Amino acid sequence: MLRFTEVGHSVEGGGTHRLSTLELATRPPHLPVPIAMKLHQTLNTGALMPVVGLGTWKSPPGKVGEAVRYALSECGYDHVDCAAIYGNEKEIGESFKKIFSSGVRKREDVFITSKLWNTEHHKENVRKACEANAPRLTARPSRSLF
């Protein structure tokens, strides 16, 4: 079982350090306490991508928009993972539009990922497929894709 604590303490080399941690609630005695986990991954563009995000695969129609709203507005999520193949990007996009226009969250503070499906990996299809995602999600890219 995993328990997340935003700020933990680590005693190494005689000093105490404050850090973000992921702790095992029950752990073998040989594992160090706490186990540190990076909360963001630095991409080649310099952007910081949150490593934990709300997954939307198999989210039921009519409920995924509310799940996105709840995750971003009330749970502190900064990352929503989508894909055109999931068939729910339009509903997710409508939720984004409401959240961003209401001022609850700013677009630039939310990391949105989508995926390029296997049939779109040919060089001539990549740009078109990627650019098709932004309108479905009704969210402008925070950085240029190309």
Backbone as CSV, one residue per row, in Angstrom:
resi,resn,N_x,N_y,N_z,CA_x,CA_y,CA_z,C_x,C_y,C_z
1,MET,0.847,-1.174,0.000,0.000,0.000,0.000,0.887,1.230,0.000
2,LEU,0.563,2.212,-0.846,1.357,3.425,-0.917,0.634,4.571,-0.236
3,ARG,1.393,5.391,0.462,0.829,6.588,1.080,1.703,7.749,0.646
4,PHE,1.094,8.785,0.087,1.834,9.955,-0.373,1.807,11.043,0.685
5,THR,2.955,11.600,0.963,3.025,12.779,1.828,3.804,13.830,1.073
6,GLU,3.263,15.032,1.016,3.893,16.072,0.220,5.258,16.465,0.765
7,VAL,5.359,16.601,2.059,6.641,16.956,2.650,6.991,15.920,3.690
8,GLY,8.148,15.332,3.550,8.622,14.355,4.513,9.997,14.751,4.990
9,HIS,10.616,13.923,5.754,11.943,14.189,6.250,12.829,12.988,5.980
10,SER,14.058,13.243,5.666,15.037,12.196,5.438,16.268,12.537,6.256
11,VAL,16.777,11.571,6.954,17.993,11.789,7.727,19.094,10.983,7.056
12,GLU,19.999,11.686,6.402,21.112,11.042,5.720,22.372,11.824,6.013
13,GLY,23.442,11.142,6.297,24.718,11.805,6.544,24.680,12.747,7.729
14,GLY,23.817,12.470,8.691,23.758,13.285,9.889,22.874,14.509,9.781
15,GLY,22.310,14.796,8.606,21.465,15.978,8.443,20.031,15.602,8.160
16,THR,19.125,16.517,8.408,17.713,16.307,8.099,17.377,17.156,6.882
17,HIS,16.719,16.542,5.909,16.359,17.239,4.681,14.862,17.142,4.477
18,ARG,14.224,18.265,4.103,12.811,18.242,3.752,12.712,17.890,2.280
19,LEU,11.807,16.982,1.947,11.647,16.585,0.565,10.264,16.018,0.326
20,SER,9.903,15.960,-0.947,8.649,15.308,-1.315,8.896,13.811,-1.296
21,THR,7.939,13.065,-0.800,8.189,11.638,-0.623,7.018,10.780,-1.025
22,LEU,7.331,9.563,-1.278,6.346,8.519,-1.448,6.777,7.430,-0.478
23,GLU,5.957,7.136,0.507,6.332,6.164,1.515,5.516,4.891,1.374
24,LEU,6.142,3.796,1.646,5.410,2.541,1.714,4.834,2.430,3.115
25,ALA,3.516,2.267,3.218,2.880,2.157,4.526,3.358,0.891,5.232
26,THR,3.506,-0.166,4.500,4.113,-1.381,5.051,5.271,-1.696,4.134
27,ARG,6.447,-1.817,4.654,7.626,-2.003,3.828,8.579,-2.988,4.490
28,PRO,9.374,-3.666,3.676,10.406,-4.518,4.242,11.403,-3.655,5.022
29,PRO,11.945,-4.153,6.111,12.818,-3.354,6.962,14.106,-2.889,6.289
30,HIS,14.528,-3.524,5.193,15.772,-3.112,4.551,15.611,-1.894,3.643
31,LEU,14.373,-1.473,3.362,14.163,-0.304,2.514,14.349,0.979,3.310
32,PRO,14.984,1.981,2.708,15.148,3.255,3.413,13.818,3.972,3.568
33,VAL,13.712,4.801,4.566,12.515,5.607,4.804,12.936,7.054,4.791
34,PRO,12.289,7.926,4.089,11.264,7.667,3.073,11.897,7.389,1.716
35,ILE,11.091,6.919,0.805,11.530,6.717,-0.565,11.146,7.972,-1.334
36,ALA,12.122,8.665,-1.863,11.860,9.925,-2.559,11.339,9.660,-3.965
37,MET,10.442,10.513,-4.427,9.891,10.398,-5.773,9.868,11.782,-6.398
38,LYS,10.353,11.884,-7.628,10.272,13.149,-8.336,8.809,13.427,-8.663
39,LEU,8.372,14.651,-8.429,6.983,15.004,-8.716,6.795,15.517,-10.134
40,HIS,7.906,15.906,-10.794,7.865,16.398,-12.161,9.020,15.783,-12.943
41,GLN,8.813,15.633,-14.229,9.872,15.200,-15.130,10.205,16.372,-16.032
42,THR,11.468,16.711,-16.165,11.878,17.800,-17.049,11.989,17.264,-18.464
43,LEU,11.240,17.875,-19.379,11.255,17.465,-20.778,12.376,18.185,-21.524
44,ASN,12.659,17.758,-22.758,13.738,18.373,-23.523,13.466,19.839,-23.841
45,THR,12.231,20.280,-23.727,11.884,21.689,-23.959,12.102,22.538,-22.711
46,GLY,12.377,21.883,-21.592,12.508,22.583,-20.323,11.206,22.600,-19.534
47,ALA,10.111,22.176,-20.170,8.816,22.136,-19.476,8.851,21.068,-18.387
48,LEU,8.155,21.339,-17.295,8.040,20.358,-16.215,6.708,19.632,-16.349
49,MET,6.759,18.320,-16.551,5.548,17.519,-16.677,5.298,16.795,-15.353
50,PRO,4.137,17.026,-14.744,3.820,16.270,-13.521,3.818,14.774,-13.831
51,VAL,4.437,13.970,-12.968,4.518,12.538,-13.232,3.242,11.805,-12.841
52,VAL,2.387,12.430,-12.052,1.099,11.838,-11.699,0.013,12.645,-12.395
53,GLY,-0.852,11.947,-13.110,-1.921,12.634,-13.809,-3.201,11.822,-13.760
54,LEU,-4.296,12.474,-14.084,-5.581,11.791,-14.159,-5.653,11.066,-15.495
55,GLY,-5.777,9.762,-15.456,-5.964,8.975,-16.667,-7.432,8.956,-17.053
56,THR,-7.704,9.048,-18.346,-9.095,9.113,-18.796,-9.507,7.907,-19.631
57,TRP,-8.639,6.898,-19.738,-8.965,5.686,-20.499,-10.122,4.959,-19.835
58,LYS,-11.069,4.523,-20.631,-12.266,3.800,-20.193,-13.154,4.611,-19.248
59,SER,-12.973,5.919,-19.217,-13.866,6.758,-18.413,-15.211,6.811,-19.117
60,PRO,-16.295,6.547,-18.396,-17.608,6.468,-19.050,-18.088,7.813,-19.599
61,PRO,-18.710,7.762,-20.787,-19.306,8.983,-21.343,-20.313,9.556,-20.351
62,GLY,-20.342,10.866,-20.275,-21.256,11.524,-19.357,-20.693,11.663,-17.950
63,LYS,-19.546,11.029,-17.687,-18.930,11.120,-16.362,-17.494,11.621,-16.412
64,VAL,-16.828,11.459,-17.552,-15.415,11.826,-17.638,-15.214,13.333,-17.470
65,GLY,-16.126,14.136,-17.990,-16.014,15.593,-17.839,-16.064,16.007,-16.380
66,GLU,-16.967,15.411,-15.619,-17.073,15.702,-14.185,-15.830,15.214,-13.447
67,ALA,-15.291,14.071,-13.859,-14.074,13.557,-13.221,-12.908,14.519,-13.446
68,VAL,-12.797,15.058,-14.650,-11.740,16.030,-14.963,-11.952,17.293,-14.146
69,ARG,-13.187,17.780,-14.095,-13.474,18.984,-13.316,-13.095,18.776,-11.854
70,TYR,-13.489,17.677,-11.284,-13.220,17.375,-9.880,-11.710,17.264,-9.622
71,ALA,-11.011,16.556,-10.515,-9.567,16.361,-10.353,-8.815,17.694,-10.384
72,LEU,-9.181,18.564,-11.331,-8.482,19.838,-11.474,-8.928,20.872,-10.439
73,SER,-10.205,20.883,-10.112,-10.754,21.923,-9.229,-10.627,21.604,-7.750
74,GLU,-10.742,20.325,-7.408,-10.829,19.988,-5.989,-9.724,19.067,-5.476
75,CYS,-9.030,18.403,-6.377,-8.026,17.424,-5.931,-6.591,17.860,-6.175
76,GLY,-6.390,18.960,-6.873,-5.035,19.457,-7.090,-4.264,18.807,-8.223
77,TYR,-4.941,18.070,-9.099,-4.244,17.499,-10.249,-3.780,18.617,-11.165
78,ASP,-2.608,18.435,-11.777,-2.057,19.387,-12.735,-1.828,18.744,-14.102
79,HIS,-2.229,17.489,-14.259,-1.940,16.737,-15.477,-3.147,15.853,-15.799
80,VAL,-3.610,15.938,-17.039,-4.698,15.081,-17.509,-4.201,14.357,-18.752
81,ASP,-4.312,13.036,-18.737,-3.827,12.209,-19.828,-5.004,11.762,-20.685
82,CYS,-4.932,12.043,-21.970,-6.021,11.763,-22.906,-5.479,10.994,-24.110
83,ALA,-6.376,10.582,-24.992,-6.012,10.007,-26.289,-7.246,10.016,-27.172
84,ALA,-7.049,10.313,-28.444,-8.171,10.334,-29.387,-8.875,8.977,-29.429
85,ILE,-8.118,7.904,-29.335,-8.687,6.561,-29.417,-9.642,6.263,-28.255
86,TYR,-9.541,7.008,-27.150,-10.443,6.789,-26.010,-11.865,7.227,-26.339
87,GLY,-12.012,8.113,-27.326,-13.340,8.558,-27.746,-14.015,9.525,-26.782
88,ASN,-13.262,10.118,-25.864,-13.885,11.022,-24.886,-13.239,12.408,-24.839
89,GLU,-12.398,12.723,-25.820,-11.708,14.011,-25.799,-12.652,15.199,-25.941
90,LYS,-13.742,15.038,-26.674,-14.693,16.157,-26.831,-15.295,16.529,-25.478
91,GLU,-15.725,15.545,-24.709,-16.304,15.814,-23.386,-15.245,16.386,-22.436
92,ILE,-14.048,15.860,-22.517,-12.958,16.383,-21.694,-12.681,17.825,-22.072
93,GLY,-12.677,18.107,-23.371,-12.449,19.466,-23.852,-13.508,20.439,-23.360
94,GLU,-14.757,19.998,-23.336,-15.837,20.853,-22.819,-15.612,21.157,-21.339
95,SER,-15.126,20.178,-20.609,-14.823,20.387,-19.193,-13.667,21.370,-19.028
96,PHE,-12.615,21.213,-19.856,-11.493,22.157,-19.811,-11.981,23.581,-20.064
97,LYS,-12.817,23.729,-21.075,-13.313,25.058,-21.445,-14.022,25.719,-20.262
98,LYS,-14.875,24.968,-19.567,-15.585,25.501,-18.395,-14.619,25.862,-17.266
99,ILE,-13.681,24.972,-17.005,-12.725,25.198,-15.911,-11.852,26.410,-16.198
100,PHE,-11.298,26.492,-17.412,-10.395,27.589,-17.740,-11.136,28.922,-17.856
101,SER,-12.356,28.925,-18.398,-13.099,30.180,-18.535,-13.646,30.674,-17.205
102,SER,-13.845,29.760,-16.251,-14.360,30.169,-14.941,-13.267,30.777,-14.061
103,GLY,-12.014,30.557,-14.446,-10.911,31.082,-13.640,-10.495,30.168,-12.492
104,VAL,-11.133,29.008,-12.378,-10.766,28.057,-11.333,-9.323,27.607,-11.535
105,ARG,-8.952,27.355,-12.783,-7.579,26.987,-13.145,-7.202,27.734,-14.405
106,LYS,-5.913,27.975,-14.582,-5.395,28.588,-15.802,-4.889,27.486,-16.713
107,ARG,-5.087,27.664,-18.024,-4.630,26.667,-18.992,-3.137,26.387,-18.841
108,GLU,-2.359,27.431,-18.623,-0.910,27.257,-18.566,-0.441,26.488,-17.325
109,ASP,-1.332,26.273,-16.371,-0.979,25.520,-15.162,-1.374,24.048,-15.239
110,VAL,-1.987,23.653,-16.356,-2.444,22.266,-16.506,-1.703,21.625,-17.678
111,PHE,-1.080,20.499,-17.420,-0.355,19.759,-18.443,-1.320,18.742,-19.035
112,ILE,-1.571,18.849,-20.340,-2.502,17.956,-21.023,-1.709,17.095,-22.001
113,THR,-1.838,15.789,-21.856,-1.178,14.893,-22.803,-2.231,14.147,-23.607
114,SER,-1.891,13.870,-24.855,-2.706,13.037,-25.718,-1.739,12.120,-26.456
115,LYS,-2.264,11.168,-27.156,-1.408,10.193,-27.809,-1.665,10.117,-29.305
116,LEU,-0.615,9.809,-30.011,-0.681,9.584,-31.445,-0.937,8.099,-31.659
117,TRP,-2.063,7.761,-32.264,-2.422,6.357,-32.434,-1.518,5.695,-33.468
118,ASN,-1.372,4.386,-33.378,-0.438,3.628,-34.214,-0.642,3.840,-35.709
119,THR,-1.863,4.040,-36.148,-2.132,4.232,-37.576,-1.674,5.595,-38.073
120,GLU,-1.279,6.481,-37.173,-0.890,7.850,-37.545,0.614,8.093,-37.459
121,HIS,1.421,7.060,-37.373,2.862,7.226,-37.206,3.620,7.484,-38.506
122,HIS,2.953,7.373,-39.646,3.629,7.693,-40.903,3.916,9.183,-40.931
123,LYS,5.085,9.539,-41.455,5.546,10.930,-41.438,4.483,11.915,-41.937
124,GLU,3.780,11.547,-42.997,2.787,12.470,-43.575,1.527,12.612,-42.718
125,ASN,1.321,11.753,-41.720,0.122,11.797,-40.876,0.329,12.454,-39.514
126,VAL,1.562,12.536,-39.059,1.844,12.948,-37.683,1.324,14.346,-37.377
127,ARG,1.715,15.337,-38.176,1.311,16.721,-37.899,-0.203,16.863,-37.887
128,LYS,-0.859,16.319,-38.892,-2.323,16.424,-39.005,-3.009,15.784,-37.789
129,ALA,-2.559,14.619,-37.382,-3.171,13.923,-36.245,-2.950,14.698,-34.939
130,CYS,-1.755,15.220,-34.756,-1.475,15.985,-33.534,-2.285,17.275,-33.486
131,GLU,-2.354,17.959,-34.601,-3.103,19.219,-34.638,-4.609,19.005,-34.491
132,ALA,-5.101,17.825,-34.794,-6.527,17.528,-34.645,-6.924,17.406,-33.175
133,ASN,-5.986,17.081,-32.310,-6.304,16.906,-30.893,-6.672,18.204,-30.192
134,ALA,-5.991,19.285,-30.480,-6.235,20.551,-29.765,-7.686,21.024,-29.891
135,PRO,-8.293,21.032,-31.101,-9.698,21.460,-31.173,-10.645,20.529,-30.419
136,ARG,-10.392,19.222,-30.461,-11.250,18.289,-29.723,-11.188,18.579,-28.234
137,LEU,-10.014,18.906,-27.781,-9.838,19.189,-26.358,-10.176,20.642,-26.037
138,THR,-10.520,21.437,-27.063,-10.817,22.869,-26.933,-9.791,23.563,-26.045
139,ALA,-8.570,23.132,-26.173,-7.496,23.736,-25.386,-6.332,24.028,-26.316
140,ARG,-5.908,25.257,-26.348,-4.768,25.570,-27.184,-3.519,24.928,-26.591
141,PRO,-2.594,24.488,-27.438,-1.360,23.925,-26.892,-0.624,24.986,-26.063
142,SER,-0.057,24.595,-24.942,0.681,25.572,-24.132,2.017,25.876,-24.767
143,ARG,2.514,24.995,-25.581,3.748,25.208,-26.341,3.514,24.628,-27.727
144,SER,4.200,25.188,-28.704,4.058,24.700,-30.062,4.547,23.256,-30.165
145,LEU,3.809,22.447,-30.893,4.216,21.058,-31.084,5.320,20.933,-32.116
146,PHE,5.366,21.869,-33.085,6.323,21.752,-34.171,7.104,23.018,-34.330
